[in-house]
Amino acid sequence: NGKTSQMAYEAYQASPLPNFHPWLVRNAVKIAVYTLPGRQQFFKQAVPELSEEEAIAFINRAVEPMKEIYQTKLRIYKNHDWEVFH
């Protein structure tokens, strides 16, 4: 029931991604997430054909594949010298 913008920014900050992003990108993310609409409006804009409950069920089904993609991306970061992004 929190603010969409706050949740998005906290999720970004908790991820390892800011470690690989330069200052400009980190601040662009901060600005971008604060333009997100509230929860109800977010669901209406993102998936107007689904109810909020249906959208949440869809998101829950997508979590595992998204985790796999995220872990693959992290392996790629780790397997390359990404220090140039600091």
C-alpha positions in Angstrom: 0.0 0.0 0.0 3.0 2.3 -0.2 3.8 4.9 -2.8 4.8 3.3 -6.2 7.6 5.8 -6.6 9.1 5.1 -3.1 8.9 1.3 -3.7 10.5 1.6 -7.1 13.4 3.7 -5.8 13.9 1.5 -2.7 14.0 -1.6 -5.0 16.6 0.1 -7.2 18.7 1.2 -4.2 18.6 -2.3 -2.7 19.8 -3.9 -6.0 23.4 -4.0 -7.1 22.7 -1.9 -10.1 23.6 1.5 -8.6 27.1 0.1 -8.1 27.4 -0.2 -11.9 25.8 3.1 -12.8 27.5 6.5 -13.0 26.2 9.4 -10.9 24.2 10.7 -13.8 22.2 7.5 -14.3 21.6 7.0 -10.6 20.1 10.5 -10.4 18.1 10.0 -13.6 16.6 6.9 -12.0 15.7 8.9 -8.9 13.9 11.5 -10.9 12.2 9.0 -13.2 10.7 6.9 -10.4 9.2 9.9 -8.7 7.1 10.5 -11.9 5.4 7.1 -11.4 1.7 7.4 -10.6 0.0 6.0 -7.5 -0.8 2.3 -7.2 -4.3 2.4 -8.6 -3.5 4.7 -11.4 -0.3 2.6 -12.2 -2.4 -0.5 -12.7 -5.0 1.3 -14.8 -2.3 2.7 -17.1 -0.1 -0.4 -17.2 -2.9 -3.0 -17.7 -6.2 -1.3 -18.3 -7.9 -4.6 -19.3 -7.1 -6.3 -15.9 -8.3 -5.7 -12.4 -5.7 -4.9 -9.8 -6.1 -8.4 -8.4 -5.6 -10.0 -11.9 -2.6 -7.8 -12.5 -1.0 -8.8 -9.2 -1.6 -12.5 -10.1 0.1 -12.0 -13.5 3.0 -10.3 -11.8 3.4 -13.2 -9.3 3.5 -15.6 -12.3 6.2 -13.5 -13.9 8.5 -13.3 -10.8 10.4 -16.5 -11.3 11.3 -15.8 -15.0 12.3 -12.2 -14.0 14.5 -13.5 -11.3 16.3 -15.8 -13.8 16.9 -12.9 -16.1 18.1 -10.8 -13.3 20.6 -13.5 -12.1 21.8 -13.9 -15.7 22.5 -10.2 -15.9 24.4 -10.3 -12.6 26.6 -13.1 -13.9 27.4 -11.1 -17.0 28.4 -8.1 -14.9 30.5 -10.3 -12.7 32.2 -12.1 -15.6 33.3 -8.8 -17.2 35.3 -6.0 -15.8 32.6 -3.5 -15.1 34.7 -1.3 -12.9 34.7 1.2 -15.7 31.2 2.1 -14.8 32.1 3.4 -11.3 
